[in-house]
Amino acid sequence: MSAPLSRSLARVLAVFPGVCCALAAAEPGWPYYGGDQGGRHYSEAAQIHRDNVRDLDVAWVFRSGDMATYGPQMQKTSTQSTPILLPEAAGASLVYCTPFSRVIALDPASGEQRWSFDPQIDLGGDRPFRCRGVSYAQEPRAAAAEHCRHRLFLSTHDRRLWAIDALDGKPCSGFGAAGNVTLFGEEGLVAGDVSNSSAPVVADGVVVTGSTVIDFVRATTPRGTVQAFDSFSGRPLWQFDPLLGHAQSGSANVWAPIAVDEKNGLVFLPTSSASPDYYGVGRPGANPYANSVVALELHSGEYRWHFQHVRHDLWDYDTPAQPILFDWRENGETIPALAQLTKQGFVFVFNRLSGEPLWEITEQPVPPSKIAGEHAARTQPKPIAPPQLLDPFLMPANAWGLTPWDRGDCADQLAALENLGLFTPNSEKLTLMFPGSLGGPNWGGGALVGDSGMLLVNVNNVAFTGRLIP
């Protein structure tokens, strides 16, 4: 791929008309990465409101010390952590992780450090260092005053799952080996070939974690196996490989945050694309659990349902965001619902127990591939509503420049590209990739605003050019 031709960033509002998204009351504070287990990113806190938000000022600043400790390795970092606020029984700390998987607990009022935990990760590999968050759960199998009654779970860059005490940051000795279990097996991959960035999820005694895989390096990347463990002992419970039966492929990993419906015992996986990203001759078929939201039984890992939003992906259209769980009310009926955002800018909405669409899904014809042996899907799914969150067309008339000469040159470049819209497969001719592999919402996901039925999404449009080389 080339450097981006253009980029635009917009805040987009989608509305679910004709329904009322009645949401369960959020827990006090912010105990989960996405606010709650269903990733609604909504707080009922009322102290800050429209009338006083302009008066906010900086109360304190905390610096992790990573710059002094890691020096040159900071060039390979991205600071992307979202803190969680623990309940009073767990210490009421504000907890986050640094790009090097260090966990730090702060006094939320003063910003003073209460404790820190350093897993001493292996710094090898080429993947950038990032850690997006940690997860909290109370462990009822530990006595009320016992160490690690209140636990934090962390998936590290070097693929270890740690359980640490929320009150003092010390490892839980009864979890795995000295507080951690390994997430890698016999594949012999060095640290960084596969890593972890999103927080694991924990519910009803089960911890579930995905992985991140380096794109564009290998034709057959590591498998995107999702793993579940007992939250008390670290004992393995189940695994799910989205590409089971496709030996010549890899990835379909879950790098975005996972959602959990603890009441109904379900976990929802947003899976990525299969490898190699833009060439599918070696992985024929739809690769059905890739580019999907997959519902599994929380305790057994058994398959419940799935929906694939891109068939036989040739565009690296990963599922980029946590599924959003909410209650859909229509004609006096309450339906447990799920909304899935995609890089294509679509919002798919389902009954989360059955997988039945709550907005009708149509089939749109898409361009065929010009590559010998490639069997691109003839159609791709598209919901009738809400409206697509981005404009998937970038035409010569949309060219921009500071001067008429700039605009003319940009228009000429666009006119010379293969450009048939959202699902234009790459060919041996230079092809426009728009909104591209960085398009649509990203791992931050969306926010459902109370019971208003409004979904707020931050959306990227990133134009790339690419071609396939024999």
Salt bridges, closest charged atoms under 4 A:
ASP36 OD2 - ARG40 NE 2.66
ASP66 OD1 - ARG102 NH1 2.68
ASP107 OD2 - ARG114 NH2 3.39
GLU139 OE2 - ARG141 NE 2.88
ASP165 OD2 - HIS147 NE2 3.86
ASP168 OD2 - HIS147 NE2 3.04
ASP193 OD2 - ARG218 NH2 2.64
ASP204 OD2 - HIS299 NE2 2.79
ASP230 OD2 - ARG141 NH1 2.87
ASP241 OD2 - ARG223 NE 3.07
ASP261 OD2 - ARG352 NE 2.76
GLU297 OE2 - ARG304 NH2 2.84
ASP318 OD2 - LYS343 NZ 3.87
GLU363 OE2 - ARG311 NH2 2.65
GLU374 OE2 - HIS312 NE2 2.66
GLU418 OE1 - LYS370 NZ 2.76
GLU418 OE2 - LYS429 NZ 3.58
